Structures are given as structure tokens and as C-alpha cells.
């Protein structure tokens, strides 16, 4: 959870009950944002003043895990929401924006409206990438996010073999085992089945 060596004062103060969850999540999200921006600028010193503060050592216990998960989930949601707003304010008609719309339709159909914001967040990140195919990177990043956050570790699940995710290539979701075309991007359904 901590991006730098040592104990993060925000996390420690939250676990000790000195900071409410909402305040701790906002502060942690700010630290992550500052470190990410400094890293992107190529700055070697990416530790904010808040992280450099010394705190009394804290011994983490098994009982802290649910509290840490809640803190991380809320900090992550805060960062996602900031990127969502930034993306939606700038979205247009580029190939990336069209891919984001289609991908959002697939997420909406398979996981529900709640998870569409991950698409917009990843689209914001993809806007700043200097890659040949930002749309491909967007799709990969959304799949990775759902796997990393355990929203759905096989999203989108192959209807032919539900224990693995589909792969995207050439505008279609494919089964990686038999290369069968399952659906066009933007045309996944919540039901099992194929094209």
C-alpha cells in the first residue's frame, strides 16, 4: 500500500483512530496523485512533505486488514472520480473516445453502470500516452483494473470457457483458446453465448 519506505503517517493516523476514513482517503489520494505527477515529470524526489513526516512506529495486525482495504478502496475511488471528470470534460470523437464508448457499453452490459467509471478513468490516462494504439492500451488497462481490484478476475469472461477472459483484437472480443470471435467491441451481453 505504501509507495515509499517506512510507514505512511496518513495510514498510521487512520489506523490509530486519529483520522476519519474520508479524510484519510482524501489525503492518501492526494499523496498518490502528487507522487504520480512528480514521477511523470521525471522528478527523482517523489515523496511529499506529508509522507516525510515521522510517526511513532505502528505494528500492523490482522485486524487492520479490513480497515486498510476500506482506506485503499475509498482513496482509489477518489482518484478514479477525478480522472473520470477530467476525461468526460475533454472527450470528443477521436478513435480513443469511440473505443471508450464501445468499451463502456461492454462494461455496462456485463458488470453494470457502477463500473463504467473505470473506463472513463482509464481513458483519461490513455489520452496522455504516447503509444501507437491508445485504444488497445485502454482496453488492456480496463481489463487489468478489474482483475487487480478483484471486480472480476476474468472480465470479460469467455462464454465458451468461463475460466478465462476474452482478448480484444481487430474490433472483436476473441476466445484466446480457439480464436473464435465472440462479439464486436461494444456488443457484449450479460448472457453467456456467442455471436
Number of C-alpha atoms within 10 A of each C-alpha: 10 11 13 12 9 12 20 22 20 22 25 19 16 19 20 12 10 12 16 13 20 15 14 23 25 19 17 26 21 17 22 20 13 15 19 15 13 16 14 10 10 10 12 8 9 20 19 14 8 14 21 14 11 11 14 9 11 14 8 11 7 7 8 12 12 10 15 17 12 14 25 19 13 19 24 17 17 18 18 20 16 12 20 21 14 16 21 15 9 10 17 11 9 10 12 21 21 15 22 24 20 19 23 23 21 22 27 19 17 17 17 13 12 9 16 21 20 22 27 27 23 22 30 25 18 21 17 9 13 8 11 8 12 20 21 17 18 25 21 14 19 23 23 16 18 17 15 11 11 11 13 16 17 17 23 23 18 22 17 16 12 13 12 17 21 27 21 20 12 9 14 18 23 21 21 15 12 8 11 15 18 21 20 17 21 21 17 24 18 15 9 11 12 14 10
